Amino acid sequence: MEILTWQARTTKHLTLKQLEQLSGISKTSLNDIENGKISPTLYQLEQIAKALDVKITELFSSEYK
């Protein structure tokens, strides 16, 4: 499964700092999620989806989606 938060964020023309403010998730955590260093929790994916005004399913790619 691939996490697509970077793609969703850049499509909305937002910086990590702006997404941090909108989602309540630290810039460091967002960066680590985008770089595959950590896997986001469902809660984090939901907060990111709300902040970006997208469906949570748009934040990941999987053949089982």
C-alpha positions as a Markdown table, in Angstrom:
| # | Residue | x | y | z |
|---|---|---|---|---|
| 1 | Met | 0.0 | 0.0 | 0.0 |
| 2 | Glu | 1.3 | 3.5 | -0.9 |
| 3 | Ile | 0.4 | 6.5 | 1.1 |
| 4 | Leu | -0.5 | 9.5 | -1.1 |
| 5 | Thr | -0.5 | 12.4 | 1.3 |
| 6 | Trp | 2.2 | 14.3 | -0.6 |
| 7 | Gln | 0.3 | 14.1 | -3.8 |
| 8 | Ala | -2.9 | 15.2 | -2.2 |
| 9 | Arg | -1.2 | 18.0 | -0.4 |
| 10 | Thr | 0.7 | 19.4 | -3.4 |
| 11 | Thr | -2.5 | 19.2 | -5.5 |
| 12 | Lys | -4.1 | 21.5 | -3.0 |
| 13 | His | -0.9 | 23.8 | -3.1 |
| 14 | Leu | -0.4 | 23.5 | 0.6 |
| 15 | Thr | 2.9 | 23.4 | 2.5 |
| 16 | Leu | 3.6 | 21.0 | 5.3 |
| 17 | Lys | 3.2 | 23.9 | 7.8 |
| 18 | Gln | -0.2 | 24.8 | 6.4 |
| 19 | Leu | -1.3 | 21.1 | 6.6 |
| 20 | Glu | 0.0 | 21.0 | 10.1 |
| 21 | Gln | -2.3 | 23.9 | 11.0 |
| 22 | Leu | -5.3 | 22.4 | 9.3 |
| 23 | Ser | -4.9 | 18.9 | 10.5 |
| 24 | Gly | -3.4 | 19.3 | 14.0 |
| 25 | Ile | -0.7 | 16.8 | 13.1 |
| 26 | Ser | 2.9 | 17.9 | 13.6 |
| 27 | Lys | 4.9 | 18.9 | 10.5 |
| 28 | Thr | 7.5 | 16.3 | 11.5 |
| 29 | Ser | 4.9 | 13.5 | 11.6 |
| 30 | Leu | 3.4 | 14.6 | 8.3 |
| 31 | Asn | 6.9 | 14.6 | 6.7 |
| 32 | Asp | 7.6 | 11.2 | 8.1 |
| 33 | Ile | 4.3 | 9.9 | 6.7 |
| 34 | Glu | 5.0 | 11.4 | 3.3 |
| 35 | Asn | 8.5 | 9.9 | 3.2 |
| 36 | Gly | 7.3 | 6.4 | 4.3 |
| 37 | Lys | 9.2 | 6.5 | 7.6 |
| 38 | Ile | 6.0 | 5.9 | 9.6 |
| 39 | Ser | 2.6 | 4.6 | 8.8 |
| 40 | Pro | -0.3 | 6.9 | 9.6 |
| 41 | Thr | -3.0 | 5.8 | 12.0 |
| 42 | Leu | -6.6 | 5.8 | 10.8 |
| 43 | Tyr | -7.2 | 8.8 | 12.9 |
| 44 | Gln | -4.3 | 10.7 | 11.3 |
| 45 | Leu | -5.5 | 9.7 | 7.8 |
| 46 | Glu | -9.0 | 11.0 | 8.7 |
| 47 | Gln | -7.6 | 14.3 | 10.0 |
| 48 | Ile | -5.5 | 14.7 | 6.8 |
| 49 | Ala | -8.5 | 13.9 | 4.6 |
| 50 | Lys | -10.6 | 16.5 | 6.4 |
| 51 | Ala | -7.9 | 19.1 | 6.2 |
| 52 | Leu | -7.5 | 18.5 | 2.4 |
| 53 | Asp | -11.2 | 18.0 | 1.8 |
| 54 | Val | -10.7 | 14.6 | 0.2 |
| 55 | Lys | -12.0 | 11.1 | 0.8 |
| 56 | Ile | -9.8 | 9.1 | 3.0 |
| 57 | Thr | -9.5 | 6.5 | 0.2 |
| 58 | Glu | -7.8 | 9.1 | -1.9 |
| 59 | Leu | -4.9 | 9.1 | 0.5 |
| 60 | Phe | -3.7 | 5.6 | -0.3 |
| 61 | Ser | -3.2 | 3.3 | -3.2 |
| 62 | Ser | -3.7 | -0.4 | -3.0 |
| 63 | Glu | -4.8 | -3.2 | -5.3 |
| 64 | Tyr | -7.3 | -4.1 | -2.7 |
| 65 | Lys | -8.9 | -0.6 | -2.4 |
